[in-house]
C-alpha cells in the first residue's frame, strides 16, 4: 500500500436502505475531522466532495423487488468514474457512505482501473450481513442487501454490468468477515458463491487475527491488492449504535482496530470505504468518530 495521497469521496446515498438517515453519514464522518486526522499521519488528502444523489422524496420507488434501481445504478456509475479517476491519479480512494449499495460503484471503479492494467482486484467485506440477496430472494427489495452479489455477477444487469463486464471481483478472491445475519433464501447464495465467509463463530473460535490473516491471503491471491468495504454494523451496537441495520453480537472495538492494523500490515489495500453510518440514531456522533479511528488504523496509525 505505497500510497502517500488519499482522495476522499462522499456518497450520501440512502436509496438502497429501508431506514432513512445514512445519507448524512459522509457529513458526520467529515465532522469527526477525518481529513485533518489523516493529514496528521503524513498523507496528502484531497476531498473531492460528494457524488450527486437524488432525494427519495422526488422519486418513484419503482420495482418492489429492487427499489430505486435506476437511480442507484446512476449514482454508482458516477461514483465509479470518480473512484477510477482517483486511482488512475495514484491516490487511494476513500469513500464515505451512505448505504452499502454504493459499494457497487466504488468496487467497479477500482476493478476497472486494474482491469485496464490486466490485473485483478481482491475484496475484503466486513459486515454483519452477507449482502448477497438478489431481487428474487430479497425479503425487502432494498438494494443495500444486494451489492456483494452484484459485484460477483449476480443481480440486476444495471448493477452487475457497470462498465459492461462482470464479475468485478472473482468470488475466490472475496473474504466476507463478521457474518451473523443472513436471510433464509440468501444462505444458498453464500454457500454456492465461492466467496469465503467467516461468521462470528469463526471469530469466536479462531480469534480475529487468524481470520483476518486468512482473509488477506484470499484477497491477495493473484491480485493487485484488495478493496476494503467496512460496514459499521459489523461492530456490536454497543460500540457503533448509529448504523443502518444494527445486529447484536458483533465485533468489539478492539477487534475492529486489530483487523484494521492487520490490513495495514499487509500493505496490499488499494481502496476503502466506510458505510451505513446513520447520525439520526447515533449518540453524539460516536459511530462516525469510530469510523475515522478505524480508517486511521487501516492507514497506519499505531499505539507505539
C-alpha positions in Angstrom: 0.0 0.0 0.0 2.6 2.5 -1.0 0.2 5.5 -1.1 1.0 9.0 0.0 -2.2 10.6 -1.3 -5.8 9.9 -0.4 -8.9 11.0 -2.3 -11.9 11.3 0.0 -15.3 10.9 -1.8 -18.7 11.2 -0.1 -21.6 9.1 -1.3 -24.7 10.3 0.5 -26.9 7.5 -0.8 -29.8 6.2 1.2 -32.0 4.9 -1.7 -30.9 1.3 -1.1 -31.8 1.3 2.6 -35.0 0.7 4.5 -34.3 3.2 7.2 -33.6 6.8 6.3 -30.6 8.8 7.6 -27.4 7.2 6.2 -27.3 9.9 3.5 -25.9 12.1 6.4 -23.1 9.6 7.1 -20.5 11.4 4.9 -21.1 14.7 6.7 -20.9 13.0 10.1 -17.6 11.4 9.3 -16.2 14.7 8.0 -17.4 16.5 11.2 -15.3 13.9 13.1 -12.3 15.7 11.5 -11.4 12.9 9.0 -9.3 15.0 6.6 -7.1 16.6 9.3 -6.6 13.4 11.2 -5.5 11.6 8.0 -3.1 14.5 7.3 -1.6 14.0 10.8 -0.4 10.6 9.6 1.5 12.3 6.8 -0.9 11.8 3.9 -1.8 14.4 1.3 -5.6 14.5 1.4 -7.9 15.8 -1.4 -11.5 15.9 -0.5 -13.5 15.6 -3.8 -16.8 16.4 -2.2 -19.9 14.2 -2.7 -21.2 12.3 -5.7 -24.6 13.6 -6.8 -27.5 11.6 -5.4 -31.2 12.3 -5.9 -33.6 12.6 -3.0 -36.0 9.8 -2.3 -38.9 12.2 -1.9 -38.6 13.3 -5.5 -38.5 9.8 -7.0 -40.9 6.8 -7.5 -39.8 3.6 -5.7 -40.1 1.7 -9.0 -39.7 -2.1 -8.7 -40.8 -3.6 -5.4 -38.1 -6.2 -5.6 -35.3 -3.7 -6.4 -36.4 -0.2 -5.2 -34.9 2.9 -6.8 -32.9 0.6 -9.2 -32.3 3.2 -12.0 -31.3 5.9 -9.6 -28.9 3.7 -7.6 -27.4 2.5 -10.9 -26.9 6.1 -12.0 -25.2 7.1 -8.7 -23.0 4.0 -8.8 -21.9 4.9 -12.4 -20.9 8.4 -11.3 -19.1 7.2 -8.2 -17.3 4.5 -10.2 -16.0 7.2 -12.6 -14.7 9.4 -9.6 -13.1 6.4 -8.0 -11.4 5.2 -11.2 -10.1 8.7 -11.9 -8.6 9.0 -8.4 -7.0 5.5 -8.6 -5.5 6.4 -12.0 -4.0 9.6 -10.4 -2.2 7.4 -7.9 -4.5 8.3 -5.0 -6.1 5.8 -2.6 -9.8 6.3 -2.9 -11.6 6.5 0.5 -15.4 6.5 0.1 -17.8 7.6 2.8 -21.3 6.3 3.0 -24.2 6.1 2.7 -25.8 2.8 2.4 -23.9 -0.3 1.2 -25.3 -0.3 -2.3 -22.7 2.4 -3.1 -20.0 -0.3 -2.9 -21.2 -1.4 -6.4 -19.8 1.9 -7.6 -16.7 2.0 -5.5 -15.5 -1.5 -6.4 -16.5 -1.2 -10.1 -14.3 1.9 -10.3 -11.3 0.2 -8.7 -11.8 -3.0 -10.6 -12.0 -1.1 -13.9 -8.7 0.7 -13.0 -6.8 -2.6 -12.6 -8.6 -4.2 -15.5 -7.0 -1.7 -17.8 -3.7 -2.9 -16.5 -4.7 -6.6 -17.0 -4.7 -7.1 -13.2 -7.4 -8.4 -10.8 -8.8 -7.0 -7.6 -9.4 -8.7 -4.3 -12.1 -7.8 -1.8 -12.5 -7.9 2.0 -16.1 -7.3 3.0 -16.5 -6.7 6.8 -20.2 -6.9 7.6 -22.9 -8.4 9.8 -24.9 -9.2 6.7 -24.0 -11.2 3.6 -25.4 -8.6 1.2 -25.8 -11.4 -1.3 -29.6 -11.2 -2.0 -30.9 -10.8 -5.5 -34.3 -9.3 -6.4 -35.7 -12.9 -6.4 -34.6 -13.6 -2.8 -34.7 -10.3 -1.1 -37.4 -10.0 1.6 -37.5 -6.2 1.4 -36.4 -5.2 -2.1 -33.8 -2.9 -0.5 -30.7 -2.9 -2.7 -28.3 -2.4 0.2 -28.8 -6.1 0.8 -27.6 -7.0 -2.7 -24.2 -5.3 -3.5 -21.8 -8.2 -2.9 -24.0 -10.4 -5.1 -23.9 -7.8 -7.8 -20.1 -7.5 -7.6 -19.6 -11.2 -8.2 -22.0 -11.0 -11.2 -25.4 -12.0 -9.7 -28.3 -9.5 -9.7 -29.8 -6.8 -12.0 -27.8 -6.2 -15.1 -27.9 -2.4 -14.5 -25.7 -3.1 -11.4 -23.7 -6.2 -12.3 -22.6 -4.8 -15.7 -21.3 -1.3 -14.9 -18.5 -0.8 -17.5 -20.1 -3.7 -19.4 -18.3 -6.6 -17.7 -19.0 -8.9 -14.8 -17.9 -10.0 -12.3 -16.0 -7.1 -10.9 -14.2 -9.4 -8.5 -13.6 -13.2 -8.7 -15.5 -14.8 -5.9 -12.4 -16.9 -4.9 -10.7 -13.5 -4.0 -13.6 -12.4 -1.8 -13.5 -12.7 2.0 -16.6 -11.9 4.0 -15.8 -11.2 7.7 -18.2 -10.8 10.7 -21.3 -12.5 9.3 -24.1 -13.0 11.8 -27.3 -12.2 10.0 -28.3 -14.0 6.7 -31.7 -14.1 5.1 -33.1 -17.6 4.7 -33.0 -17.7 0.8 -29.7 -15.8 0.8 -27.9 -18.7 2.6 -27.8 -20.7 -0.6 -26.2 -17.8 -2.5 -23.5 -17.5 0.1 -22.8 -21.3 0.2 -22.7 -21.7 -3.6 -20.9 -18.5 -4.5 -17.3 -19.3 -4.0 -16.9 -16.4 -1.5 -15.2 -17.4 1.7 -17.5 -16.4 4.6 -16.2 -16.1 8.1 -19.0 -15.9 10.6 -18.9 -14.6 14.2 -18.5 -18.2 15.3 -15.3 -18.4 13.3 -14.1 -15.3 15.0 -15.1 -16.6 18.4 -13.4 -19.9 17.9 -10.3 -18.9 16.0 -9.8 -15.3 17.0 -9.9 -12.3 14.7 -6.2 -12.3 14.0 -6.3 -15.8 12.4 -9.5 -14.9 10.4 -8.1 -11.6 9.1 -4.8 -13.1 8.1 -6.6 -15.7 6.0 -8.9 -13.0 4.6 -5.9 -11.1 3.4 -4.4 -14.2 1.8 -7.7 -14.9 0.0 -8.0 -11.3 -1.3 -4.3 -11.1 -2.3 -4.0 -14.4 -4.2 -3.1 -13.4 -7.7 -4.5 -9.9 -7.4 -3.0 -6.4 -7.4 -4.3 -5.9 -3.9 -7.7 -5.5 -2.3 -10.5 -3.1 -1.6 -11.8 -2.9 2.0 -15.5 -2.5 2.4 -16.3 -1.8 6.0 -19.9 -1.8 7.1 -20.1 -0.2 10.5 -22.9 -2.6 11.5 -20.2 -5.3 11.7 -19.4 -3.9 15.1 -21.5 -4.7 18.1 -24.1 -1.9 18.6 -22.7 -1.0 22.0 -19.7 0.4 20.1 -21.4 1.6 17.0 -25.1 2.4 17.7 -25.6 4.7 14.7 -25.9 2.2 11.9 -28.5 1.4 9.3 -29.2 -2.2 10.4 -27.8 -3.0 13.9 -27.4 -6.6 15.0 -26.3 -7.7 18.5 -23.2 -9.9 19.0 -20.8 -8.2 16.7 -17.1 -7.3 16.5 -15.7 -5.4 19.5 -14.0 -2.1 19.5 -10.5 -3.6 20.0 -11.1 -6.4 17.5 -12.1 -3.9 14.8 -8.8 -1.9 15.4 -6.8 -5.2 15.2 -8.5 -6.0 11.9 -7.5 -2.6 10.5 -4.0 -2.9 11.8 -3.6 -6.3 10.0 -5.0 -4.7 6.9 -2.3 -2.0 7.1 0.4 -4.6 7.9 -0.4 -6.3 4.6 0.4 -3.1 2.6 -2.0 -4.5 0.0 -5.1 -2.3 0.4 -5.7 -0.2 -2.7 -9.0 1.4 -1.7 -11.5 1.5 1.1 -15.0 2.6 2.2 -16.9 3.0 5.4 -20.7 2.7 5.0 -24.0 2.7 6.9 -23.2 5.5 9.4 -26.6 6.8 10.4 -26.3 10.0 12.6 -30.1 10.1 13.1 -29.9 7.2 15.6 -26.3 7.8 16.8 -25.1 9.1 20.1 -23.1 12.3 19.9 -21.5 11.1 16.6 -19.8 8.1 18.3 -20.2 5.9 15.2 -18.7 8.4 12.8 -15.9 9.1 15.3 -15.1 5.3 15.4 -15.2 5.1 11.6 -12.5 7.8 11.5 -10.4 6.0 14.1 -10.7 2.7 12.2 -9.7 4.4 8.9 -6.6 5.8 10.7 -5.7 2.3 12.0 -6.1 0.9 8.4 -3.8 3.7 7.1 -1.0 3.2 9.6 -1.8 4.7 13.0 -0.1 2.7 15.7 -0.1 2.7 19.5 3.7 2.9 19.5 
